[in-house]
Protein backbone atom coordinates (compact mmCIF):
# COMPACT_ATOMS: atom_id res chain seq x y z
CA UNK A 1 0.00 0.00 0.00
CA UNK A 2 2.85 2.36 0.82
CA UNK A 3 4.34 1.86 -2.66
CA UNK A 4 1.01 2.75 -4.24
CA UNK A 5 0.64 5.76 -1.96
CA UNK A 6 3.98 7.23 -3.01
CA UNK A 7 3.81 6.12 -6.64
CA UNK A 8 6.67 3.63 -6.84
CA UNK A 9 6.87 -0.06 -7.63
CA UNK A 10 6.37 -2.46 -4.74
CA UNK A 11 9.77 -4.01 -5.52
CA UNK A 12 11.43 -0.62 -4.99
CA UNK A 13 10.00 -0.31 -1.48
CA UNK A 14 11.03 -3.90 -0.74
CA UNK A 15 14.54 -3.05 -1.92
CA UNK A 16 14.64 0.02 0.34
CA UNK A 17 13.43 -2.05 3.27
CA UNK A 18 15.99 -4.80 2.65
CA UNK A 19 18.82 -2.26 2.48
CA UNK A 20 17.66 -0.43 5.61
CA UNK A 21 17.46 -3.76 7.49
CA UNK A 22 20.95 -4.78 6.35
CA UNK A 23 22.30 -1.37 7.35
CA UNK A 24 20.70 -0.28 10.63
CA UNK A 25 20.92 3.49 11.11
CA UNK A 26 23.80 3.24 13.58
CA UNK A 27 25.90 1.15 11.14
CA UNK A 28 25.44 3.30 8.04
CA UNK A 29 28.51 5.18 6.87
CA UNK A 30 28.18 8.96 6.95
CA UNK A 31 28.66 10.53 3.52
CA UNK A 32 28.08 7.25 1.68
CA UNK A 33 24.98 7.06 -0.51
CA UNK A 34 22.05 4.77 0.13
CA UNK A 35 22.71 3.28 -3.33
CA UNK A 36 26.18 2.23 -2.26
CA UNK A 37 24.82 0.74 0.95
CA UNK A 38 22.28 -1.15 -1.19
CA UNK A 39 25.03 -2.46 -3.49
CA UNK A 40 27.06 -3.73 -0.53
CA UNK A 41 24.00 -5.16 1.27
CA UNK A 42 24.43 -8.53 -0.42
CA UNK A 43 27.64 -9.27 1.53
CA UNK A 44 26.39 -12.30 3.49
CA UNK A 45 28.61 -12.22 6.57
CA UNK A 46 27.80 -9.26 8.84
CA UNK A 47 31.41 -8.78 9.96
CA UNK A 48 32.47 -8.67 6.31
CA UNK A 49 29.61 -6.29 5.56
CA UNK A 50 30.71 -3.80 8.23
CA UNK A 51 34.35 -4.13 7.13
CA UNK A 52 33.50 -3.75 3.44
CA UNK A 53 32.20 -0.21 3.83
CA UNK A 54 35.35 0.82 5.68
CA UNK A 55 37.64 -0.49 2.92
CA UNK A 56 37.20 2.42 0.51
CA UNK A 57 38.38 1.54 -2.98
CA UNK A 58 40.91 3.49 -5.02
CA UNK A 59 39.21 5.16 -7.98
CA UNK A 60 41.73 5.20 -10.83
CA UNK A 61 39.69 7.76 -12.75
CA UNK A 62 39.82 10.37 -9.97
CA UNK A 63 43.05 9.24 -8.34
CA UNK A 64 41.39 9.20 -4.91
CA UNK A 65 40.04 6.63 -2.50
CA UNK A 66 36.29 6.95 -2.81
CA UNK A 67 33.22 4.81 -3.12
CA UNK A 68 31.30 4.64 -6.36
CA UNK A 69 28.25 2.49 -7.09
CA UNK A 70 30.36 0.58 -9.64
CA UNK A 71 33.09 0.01 -7.07
CA UNK A 72 30.59 -1.41 -4.60
CA UNK A 73 29.19 -3.69 -7.30
CA UNK A 74 32.69 -4.93 -8.07
CA UNK A 75 33.21 -5.81 -4.39
CA UNK A 76 30.15 -8.08 -4.41
CA UNK A 77 30.67 -9.45 -7.93
CA UNK A 78 27.76 -7.69 -9.62
CA UNK A 79 27.82 -6.28 -13.14
CA UNK A 80 28.66 -2.61 -13.47
CA UNK A 81 27.05 -0.03 -15.74
CA UNK A 82 30.42 1.34 -16.88
CA UNK A 83 32.88 -1.50 -17.46
CA UNK A 84 36.52 -0.65 -16.80
CA UNK A 85 38.47 -3.89 -16.66
CA UNK A 86 39.00 -6.14 -19.68
CA UNK A 87 36.82 -8.83 -18.08
CA UNK A 88 34.00 -6.35 -17.48
CA UNK A 89 34.21 -5.10 -21.07
CA UNK A 90 34.22 -8.64 -22.45
CA UNK A 91 31.14 -9.48 -20.37
CA UNK A 92 29.38 -6.32 -21.58
CA UNK A 93 30.11 -7.21 -25.22
CA UNK A 94 28.93 -10.79 -24.63
CA UNK A 95 25.70 -9.46 -23.12
CA UNK A 96 25.13 -7.14 -26.08
CA UNK A 97 25.80 -9.86 -28.65
CA UNK A 98 23.54 -12.64 -27.38
CA UNK A 99 21.67 -12.32 -30.66
CA UNK A 100 23.57 -14.43 -33.22
CA UNK A 101 23.03 -11.95 -36.04
CA UNK A 102 24.51 -9.10 -33.97
CA UNK A 103 27.37 -11.34 -32.82
CA UNK A 104 28.21 -12.30 -36.41
CA UNK A 105 28.32 -8.65 -37.48
CA UNK A 106 30.50 -7.67 -34.51
CA UNK A 107 32.88 -10.57 -35.13
CA UNK A 108 33.15 -9.66 -38.81
CA UNK A 109 33.85 -6.01 -38.01
CA UNK A 110 36.40 -6.84 -35.31
CA UNK A 111 38.33 -9.21 -37.55
CA UNK A 112 38.78 -6.39 -40.08
CA UNK A 113 40.90 -4.50 -37.53
CA UNK A 114 44.60 -5.43 -37.79
CA UNK A 115 45.23 -4.26 -34.22
CA UNK A 116 42.62 -6.76 -33.05
CA UNK A 117 43.74 -9.73 -35.13
CA UNK A 118 47.37 -9.39 -34.02
CA UNK A 119 46.23 -10.19 -30.47
CA UNK A 120 44.53 -13.43 -31.50
CA UNK A 121 46.80 -16.38 -30.73
CA UNK A 122 47.80 -18.74 -33.55
CA UNK A 123 45.92 -21.58 -31.83
CA UNK A 124 42.73 -19.48 -31.68
CA UNK A 125 43.20 -18.45 -35.31
CA UNK A 126 43.47 -22.11 -36.37
CA UNK A 127 40.39 -22.99 -34.31
CA UNK A 128 38.47 -20.09 -35.83
CA UNK A 129 39.46 -20.96 -39.42
CA UNK A 130 38.67 -24.64 -38.81
CA UNK A 131 35.19 -23.74 -37.58
CA UNK A 132 34.57 -21.39 -40.49
CA UNK A 133 35.67 -23.98 -43.04
CA UNK A 134 33.35 -26.77 -41.96
CA UNK A 135 31.23 -25.73 -44.94
CA UNK A 136 32.77 -27.36 -48.04
CA UNK A 137 32.18 -24.33 -50.28
CA UNK A 138 33.96 -22.04 -47.82
CA UNK A 139 36.79 -24.56 -47.34
CA UNK A 140 37.30 -24.85 -51.09
CA UNK A 141 37.45 -21.06 -51.54
CA UNK A 142 39.88 -20.63 -48.62
CA UNK A 143 42.10 -23.42 -49.95
CA UNK A 144 42.09 -21.93 -53.45
CA UNK A 145 42.96 -18.47 -52.10
CA UNK A 146 45.74 -19.88 -49.90
CA UNK A 147 47.29 -21.86 -52.72
CA UNK A 148 47.55 -18.67 -54.79
CA UNK A 149 50.02 -17.37 -52.20
CA UNK A 150 53.51 -18.54 -53.26
CA UNK A 151 54.83 -18.91 -49.71
CA UNK A 152 51.91 -21.19 -48.81
CA UNK A 153 51.81 -23.12 -52.10
CA UNK A 154 55.43 -24.29 -51.64
CA UNK A 155 54.47 -26.45 -48.69
N, C-alpha and C positions, 0 to 999 in steps of 0.2 A: 504494500500500500504506500509506503514511504517513497519508493521509486516512482510510482505513478504520481504522487503528490508533487514531487519536484521535477518531474519530466525527464527522468533518465531510465535506462534499461535496468531491469531487476538485477542482471548479472553485474552491472557496475556497482550497485549498492553492496552486493555480496562481496565483490572484490575489495571495496573500501573496508567492509567489516572484517574480512579476513586479514587484511594488512594491519588494521588497528589492533586486532587481537594478537597478531604476531609481534607487534611493536607497541607494548603498553606505553602510555604517555611518558612515564619516567625513564623508559629505555630508548626513546627516540633521540636521534642525534640532532642537536640544534644546528640550523643552517643547512640541513640536508633535506631535499624535497621528499614529499610523500611518495612520488613516483619512484624515487630511488629506494625508499624503504620497501615499497611494494615489490620492486625487482629483487631485492635481497630476501624477501620474506620466505622464499622457497628453500632457504638453507634449513635442512631438517634439524640438526643438532642446535639446541639453544645456545650453548657456549660458543659454538662456531658462528652462530648468527650475530651474537653481541660482538664477537671479535671481528667479524667481517666488516662491520660498519666503521670500525676504528682503523682498519688497514686501508687507508685512502690510496687509490691507485695513481700512478704517474701518468699524466696525460701528455703524450708525445706532441700533440698538436699545439698545446699551450705552453708546454715546458714546465708545468706546475703539477703538484700533487693535488688532485681534485676529483671528486666524484662526478660521473656523468651517467645518465641512464644506460648508455651502451656499456660503460665500464662495469656497472652492476650486473648487467645481463651476462657479460663475459665471465664474471666470478661464478655465476650459477649455471653456466653452460647453455644459456638461451641465445637465440639468434638476435643479432643486432640490426638496427635499421640502416646504419652506415658502416658497412664492412671495411675493416682496416687491414687485417692480416690476410695473407695469401689464402689460408684455409677458409676464412669468412667470405672472401671474394669468390672462391671456387664454389662454395655452398650457395651463394646468392645466384651465381650463373646457373648452377644446376637447378635451382628452384625456378628460375625464369625460363628454362629450356625443357621443362617436363614434356611439353608438346613436341612430338617427333619432327614435325615440319619446321618448327622454330629452331630446334636443335640442329637439324641438317643445314639450315641456312647459316647459323652461327658457326658451325664447324667449317663449312665451305669458306666463309669469309675469313675466319682465323687462319686457315691453312694458306691463304693468299699472302699472309704477312711474313716476310723472311725472318723478321726478328722473333716471331713466334715459332716458326718451324725449326730454327736453329736450337731451340731449347727442348725439342722432342728427341728422346733418346733413340739410337739406332734400333734397339729392340722394340720400342713402341712403334717406330715407323714401319718396321717389318710386319708387326701385328696388324697395324692399320691397313697397310697395302694388302696383306693376305685376306683380311675381312672384306675389303672393297673388291677384290678380284675373285670372289666366290662365284660371281656371275660370269659365265663363259665368254660372253660378248665383251665385257669389260676386261677380262683377263687377256683375251686375244689382242685387244687394242693396246693395252699396256705393254704386252710382250713385243708387239710390232714396233711401238714407239721406242722401247728400250733397245731393241736390236738395231735401230737406226743410229744409235750413239756408238761411235767407233770404239770408245774405251770399254763399253759394255759388251759389244759384239765379239770382241777378241776372246772373251772367256768362253 
